[in-house]
Amino acid sequence: MNCFQAEEKKEGRVWIVDGGDIAADKAWTEPSEIDGKRYPSATDHLRDAMKTYTDPLIVDAAISKFGVRTLATALVSREYLGHPKVDCVDLRPEAEIKPQSIRIYDALSPENKEQYTPADIENLLIIIRDCPEPNEFLTRHPYPPLMDINNLMLERAIAKAKRGESTIFDIIGNEVIDDRPMVEQFYDRLQSAGLPADTGTLAIIHCPFGTLIDRVEGRNQTALAEGRIDDIRQAFFPFDQYGTLYQKAPAIPDSNRPIVGEVTRQEIMNAAHQFGKGEEDAIALLKEIGFTDEEEKISVISRIPFELIFQTGAQSPQQIAETLREKSFENNPVANDSSKRFGL
């Protein structure tokens, strides 16, 4: 997408990139306004919420070391602190915190031991122990800018399109709005806003399952080595995600739903044993994608409707940018004149 933005800039067109991660980053660091109501940043909101349960000095000390987002991850995951290498901790009121913080510190990498102390970890555990369970915490301290992020993204893009500004959505594809897939609402929202259907383009990028394994493994190793806990892809999540986006191709080919790739049983087994719960996760994903007991390899199609598809590694960023440009402007006089296109 950076390449596409750079290429479009040469032609005097500016595209804004938006997406779950980007919108979340903004919500964490910037105030938001929804339906005329002003909200502080998520950082300020959660900091103040935690201070209603724990000594403010402890909260400030923990934030200065870990940051609010890491604390929020730990609050939600509680007994495992959001870290795959942390054993279950005891957060009962009568449990001793200090010995547990020392045990966690001893398990840290050398780089993290230079960055944190047992006292830092003790503060983290105290905050998690003092705060309510995640559901109760979020009920008491809701934060709409993060809770309704998909709807806000889509509305923001439509508002920009009406002003002649263009947006690229960098999303996973299984996001929902009001219990309906976001991509299903894409064209409905365009119509409701009085914009033509060709104002937007749906495109997907398919990452072969084996390549996904290699990338998750490499990403996690790098993130752990550099102490970037928030960048770790935990457990089986990315592979379950593949199952929500792709399914077994029908026996009779459908020209409207072309085959996008292949998946083998062994790849799924390898991912489940390396990142998940082994046989349990493998069986669930095999069923989700559509394997029968006899099949060792199947072709898959996208569950999401699309107009363009790009295969990871098959095309360079420059080639993808050129294809997107042709789709967005050169083959669309209306879009070329108005620059009112955006895509998912």
C-alpha positions in Angstrom: 0.0 0.0 0.0 2.9 2.3 0.6 4.0 1.7 -3.0 0.5 2.4 -4.3 0.4 5.7 -2.3 3.7 6.7 -3.7 2.7 5.9 -7.3 -0.5 7.8 -7.0 1.2 10.8 -5.5 3.3 11.1 -8.7 0.0 11.5 -10.5 -1.2 14.2 -8.1 -3.7 11.9 -6.3 -3.6 11.3 -2.6 -5.0 8.1 -1.0 -5.5 7.7 2.7 -4.8 4.2 4.2 -7.2 3.2 7.0 -7.9 -0.1 8.7 -8.4 -1.8 12.0 -4.8 -1.4 13.3 -4.5 2.2 12.0 -7.8 3.2 13.4 -7.0 1.6 16.7 -3.7 3.4 16.9 -5.5 6.7 16.4 -8.1 5.8 19.0 -5.4 5.0 21.5 -3.5 8.2 21.0 -6.0 10.8 19.8 -9.4 12.1 21.1 -12.5 11.0 19.1 -16.0 12.3 18.5 -19.0 10.1 17.9 -22.5 11.5 17.3 -21.4 14.8 18.7 -19.9 13.3 21.9 -16.2 13.9 22.6 -14.1 11.1 24.0 -10.5 11.2 25.4 -7.9 8.9 23.9 -8.1 5.3 24.9 -4.8 5.8 26.7 -6.3 8.5 28.9 -9.6 6.6 29.3 -8.1 3.3 30.5 -5.4 5.0 32.6 -8.2 6.8 34.6 -10.3 3.6 34.7 -7.4 1.6 36.2 -6.8 4.3 38.8 -10.3 3.7 40.2 -9.1 0.3 41.5 -5.4 0.6 42.1 -3.1 3.2 43.7 -2.6 5.9 41.0 1.2 5.9 41.7 1.4 2.2 40.9 -0.7 2.7 37.7 1.6 5.6 36.6 4.7 3.6 37.4 3.4 0.6 35.3 2.4 2.8 32.4 5.8 4.4 32.3 7.4 1.0 31.9 4.8 -1.0 29.8 2.5 1.5 28.2 -1.3 1.5 28.5 -1.8 -0.9 25.5 0.4 -3.6 27.1 -1.5 -3.1 30.4 -4.8 -3.4 28.5 -3.7 -6.7 26.8 -2.6 -8.1 30.2 -5.9 -7.0 31.8 -7.9 -8.8 29.1 -5.8 -12.0 29.2 -5.3 -11.8 33.0 -3.8 -15.1 34.2 -1.5 -15.3 31.1 -0.7 -11.5 30.8 -1.0 -11.7 27.0 2.4 -13.4 26.8 2.7 -16.9 25.3 5.7 -17.8 27.6 4.1 -16.8 30.9 2.7 -19.6 33.0 -0.7 -19.1 34.6 -0.4 -16.6 37.5 -2.5 -16.6 40.7 -4.5 -13.4 41.0 -6.6 -14.3 44.1 -6.6 -11.6 46.8 -4.8 -13.8 49.2 -2.1 -14.9 46.7 1.4 -13.5 47.1 2.4 -11.3 44.2 6.1 -10.7 44.8 7.3 -14.4 44.3 5.3 -14.6 41.1 6.8 -11.4 39.8 10.3 -12.8 40.4 9.4 -16.1 38.7 8.2 -14.1 35.6 11.3 -11.9 35.6 13.6 -15.0 35.7 11.9 -16.3 32.6 12.4 -13.0 30.6 14.9 -12.7 27.8 18.2 -11.0 28.6 17.0 -7.9 26.6 13.8 -7.7 28.7 15.7 -8.2 31.9 17.6 -5.0 31.1 14.4 -3.1 30.5 12.2 -4.4 33.4 12.7 -5.2 37.1 10.7 -7.6 39.4 9.2 -4.5 40.9 7.8 -3.4 37.5 6.2 -6.8 37.0 4.9 -6.7 40.5 3.1 -3.4 39.7 1.6 -5.0 36.6 0.3 -8.0 38.6 -1.2 -5.8 41.3 -3.2 -3.8 38.7 -4.5 -6.9 37.0 -5.5 -8.4 40.4 -7.2 -5.3 41.6 -9.2 -4.6 38.4 -12.5 -6.5 37.6 -12.7 -9.4 35.1 -12.5 -8.2 31.5 -16.2 -8.3 30.7 -17.1 -6.4 33.9 -14.3 -3.9 33.4 -15.4 -3.1 29.8 -19.0 -2.9 31.0 -18.1 -0.4 33.6 -15.7 1.6 31.4 -16.9 1.3 27.8 -15.0 3.1 25.1 -17.1 3.4 21.9 -14.2 4.6 19.6 -12.7 1.2 19.9 -15.9 -0.8 20.3 -17.5 0.5 17.1 -14.3 0.9 15.1 -15.4 -0.9 11.9 -18.5 1.2 11.5 -16.6 4.4 12.1 -14.0 3.4 9.5 -16.6 2.8 6.9 -18.5 6.0 7.6 -15.2 7.9 7.6 -14.3 6.6 4.2 -17.7 7.4 2.7 -17.5 10.9 4.1 -14.1 11.3 2.5 -15.4 9.9 -0.8 -18.1 12.5 -0.9 -15.4 15.2 -0.5 -13.4 13.8 -3.4 -10.9 12.0 -1.1 -9.9 8.4 -1.6 -9.2 5.7 1.0 -7.7 2.2 1.0 -9.0 -0.1 3.7 -6.3 -2.4 5.1 -8.6 -4.9 6.8 -8.6 -8.7 7.4 -11.9 -9.3 5.7 -13.9 -10.9 8.5 -14.7 -7.7 10.4 -18.4 -7.2 11.3 -20.7 -4.3 11.8 -24.0 -5.0 13.6 -23.4 -8.7 13.2 -23.1 -8.5 9.5 -19.8 -8.8 7.6 -18.3 -5.4 6.8 -17.6 -6.4 3.2 -21.3 -7.3 2.7 -22.3 -3.9 3.8 -19.7 -2.2 1.6 -21.9 -1.6 -1.5 -25.1 -1.1 0.6 -23.5 1.8 2.4 -22.3 3.3 -0.9 -25.9 3.2 -2.2 -27.3 4.6 1.0 -24.8 7.5 0.8 -25.9 8.2 -2.8 -22.6 7.0 -4.3 -22.4 4.6 -7.4 -21.3 1.0 -6.9 -18.1 1.6 -8.9 -17.0 4.1 -6.3 -15.3 1.2 -4.5 -13.4 -1.9 -5.3 -13.1 -5.1 -3.2 -9.7 -6.8 -3.5 -8.1 -9.6 -1.5 -4.5 -10.7 -0.9 -4.1 -14.5 -0.5 -1.2 -15.8 1.5 -0.6 -19.6 0.9 -1.0 -21.6 4.1 2.6 -22.8 4.1 3.9 -19.2 3.6 1.7 -18.1 6.5 3.4 -20.6 8.8 6.8 -19.3 7.9 5.8 -15.7 8.3 4.1 -16.2 11.7 7.1 -18.1 13.0 9.6 -15.5 11.8 7.5 -12.6 13.1 7.1 -14.2 16.6 10.8 -14.9 16.8 11.7 -11.4 15.9 9.1 -9.8 18.2 10.3 -11.9 21.2 13.9 -11.1 20.5 13.2 -7.4 20.3 10.8 -7.4 23.3 7.8 -6.2 21.1 5.2 -8.3 22.9 2.3 -6.6 21.1 3.6 -7.8 17.8 3.4 -11.5 18.7 0.7 -13.5 16.9 -0.5 -15.7 19.7 -1.5 -19.3 19.5 -3.6 -20.4 16.5 -5.3 -17.1 15.7 -3.9 -16.4 12.2 -4.7 -19.9 11.0 -8.2 -19.9 12.4 -8.5 -16.7 10.6 -7.6 -18.4 7.3 -10.5 -20.8 7.9 -12.9 -17.8 8.3 -11.7 -16.4 5.0 -11.4 -19.5 2.8 -13.3 -22.7 2.2 -13.1 -25.8 0.1 -13.9 -25.2 -3.6 -17.0 -26.9 -4.9 -16.7 -30.0 -7.1 -18.3 -28.2 -10.0 -16.3 -25.0 -10.8 -18.0 -21.7 -10.3 -16.8 -18.9 -12.6 -18.0 -16.3 -10.0 -15.9 -17.9 -7.2 -12.5 -18.9 -8.7 -10.0 -21.1 -6.9 -7.4 -19.0 -5.0 -5.0 -21.6 -3.7 -4.4 -25.0 -2.2 -4.1 -26.3 1.4 -2.7 -29.6 2.6 -3.7 -31.6 5.7 -0.1 -31.8 6.7 0.3 -28.0 6.7 -2.7 -27.6 9.0 -1.3 -30.3 11.3 2.1 -28.6 11.4 0.6 -25.2 12.3 -1.7 -26.7 15.0 1.2 -28.5 16.7 3.6 -25.6 16.4 1.3 -22.7 17.4 -2.0 -24.2 18.8 -3.4 -27.1 20.8 -2.3 -29.8 18.4 -4.9 -32.3 17.3 -7.8 -30.3 18.8 -7.1 -27.2 16.7 -6.1 -29.2 13.6 -9.4 -31.1 13.6 -11.4 -27.9 14.1 -9.7 -26.1 11.2 -9.8 -29.1 8.9 -13.6 -29.2 9.4 -13.9 -25.4 9.1 -12.2 -25.3 5.7 -14.0 -28.4 4.5 -11.6 -31.3 4.5 -13.1 -34.8 4.4 -11.4 -37.6 6.4 -9.8 -39.0 3.2 -8.5 -35.8 1.6 -4.9 -34.8 2.0 -5.1 -31.7 -0.2 -7.9 -29.4 -1.3 -8.4 -26.3 -3.4 -9.9 -23.3 -1.7 -12.1 -20.3 -2.7 -12.7 -17.1 -0.9 -15.7 -16.7 1.3 -15.6 -13.0 0.6 -16.7 -11.6 -2.7 -14.0 -9.8 -4.6 -13.1 -8.0 -7.8 -9.3 -8.3 -7.6 -7.0 -10.9 -6.1 -3.3 -10.8 -5.5 -1.2 -13.8 -4.5 1.5 -13.1 -1.9 4.9 -13.3 -3.5 3.6 -13.7 -7.0 3.6 -10.0 -7.8 5.9 -7.2 -6.7 4.4 -4.2 -4.8 4.9 -2.1 -8.0 2.9 -4.6 -10.1 0.1 -4.6 -7.6 0.1 -0.8 -7.4 -0.1 -0.7 -11.3 -3.1 -3.1 -11.3 -4.9 -1.1 -8.6 -4.3 2.1 -10.5 -5.7 0.7 -13.7 -8.8 -0.6 -11.8 -9.3 2.6 -9.9 -8.7 5.3 -12.5 -7.5 4.4 -16.0 -10.5 2.1 -16.7 -12.9 4.2 -14.8 -13.5 7.7 -16.2 -15.8 8.7 -13.4 -13.3 7.8 -10.8 -10.5 9.3 -12.8 -12.4 12.6 -12.9 -13.5 12.7 -9.3 -10.9 10.7 -7.3 -13.8 9.5 -5.2 -12.8 5.8 -5.0 -11.9 3.7 -2.1 -11.3 0.0 -1.7 -11.3 -2.8 0.8 
